[in-house]
Amino acid sequence: YNFPFQVVIKANPWIIFNQIGTVFIVLSFSAMVFSLTKKLSFYYAFFGKKALFIYIAHLLILFGTPWVDSIGKIYAKKMSLENTLIIAFVIELLSLGAAYFYEYSISRYPQVKKLYIYGFYAFLAYFFVIGSIITYIMNHVF
């Protein structure tokens, strides 16, 4: 093939077997852990169903939004390893706790679901309208 760029690193075709082997090792390890901890299967299923929610929550906590900076933008490459591990642990706890609180509040108080929906729309309106206006003013006036 004639690429408009030069390929510097050539991959070994046998690397795929290494990757497949790693996947098999991780799967067998997770199956072993699951068989030893069947009492926690409810939590595995619960957090598995909420994986996208947890992923988005931790991305928002870590990187913020285009309008509001967060830990990842403010302290990028400025913290020690100990502080980074502590903050990573806190972010994971906040993400998992938010998912659990959301499910708990909806199952206990069904009318709260409408409040969450309206709150989500207000959140979007704030960031898309008010956040854009504030960003424009901060960039062009100050």
N, C-alpha and C positions, 0 to 999 in steps of 0.2 A: 504494500500500500504506500502511496505517496501522501504523507501528511504534511501540512504546512508548518509543522513544528518537528523538532528532533526528539525522539524517544530516548531519554537518558537511562532510565532504569528498565531493564528487561526482566519480566517476571518469570520465575521458574514454573513450568506447567505442573510440576508435582506439588506445588504449594497448596493446590486444592485438596489433596489428600490430607495434608496437615490440618487444614481448616475443618474438614469433615471429621477428622479424628478428634479435634478439640471440641466440636459440637457434640459428638457422641459421649465424650468424657463428661461434659457439663450436664447433658441430659441424664446420664446414668447417676451422676452425683445428686442431681435434683430429685430423681426418682427415689434414691436411697433416703434423702432427707425427708421427702414426703411420706415414705413408708414408716419412718421413725416418729413423725409428728402428725399423725392423723387427727389428733384432737384439735389442731389448728387449721384444719381443712376449710372451715367456715371463713376464716380470715383470708386464706389463699384465694378462695373463690370470690370473696367480696372485693379485695383489692385488685384481683385480676379483672373483674368487671369494670372497675373504676380506673383502669390503667391510663386511659387517655386523659381523664380529668386530673389525675395525679401528675402526669407528665406536663400538661399545660400549666398547672398550678406551680410546679417547681420551676418551670421556665420563666413564668411571670415573676416569681420571687427572686430568682437568680439574675435574670437579665432585664427585667422591667418591661417597659413598653417603649415605642419610639418617642413618646412624650415625657415619660417619667423614668429617670435612671434608677438603677438598683445596684445591689452589691457587686454584680459581675462587671458593671461598667465603671463604677466609682473606684473600686479597689482591685482592678485587674492587675495581676502580677505584682501586688504590693504586700501580700500577707505571708506570714510564715506557714509552714506545713501544719503546725498544731492548730492555728486559728482557722485555716482552711478546712481541716477535718471537723472541727467543732461546728463551723457554720454549715458545712454539708450535712452533718447530722441534724442540726436544727431545721434546715430547709426540708429534709425528708420527713421529719416529725410534723412540721407544719402542713406539708402536702398531704400526708396520710391522715392527719387529724382533721383537715378540712373535708376530705372525702368522707370520713367517718361521721363527722358532725352533720354534713349535708344529708346523708342517708338516715341518720338517727332522727334528725328534726323532721324530715318528710314522713318517715314511718310513724312517728309519734303524733305529729300535728299535720295532717294532710293539707290543710288550708295554707300552710307556709309555702307550698310549692309555687303558688301565684306570686307571693312576695319575692321569692327568688327570681322568678321570671321577670317581674317588673324591675327588680334591682339590677338584673343583668342588662336590661334595656337602658336603664338610667346610667349604668357604668359605661356602656358603649356610647351613649349620647355625650356623656361627659368627655370621654377621651377623643371622640371623633370631632365634636364641635368645640367645646370649651378648651380642650387640650390643644387643638390646632390653633385656635385664636391666641391662646397664651403663648404658644411656641412662636407664632408669627410676630407677636408684639415683642417678645424677648429678643428675637433675632434681628428685627428691623428698627426697633425704637431704642433699645439699650445698647 
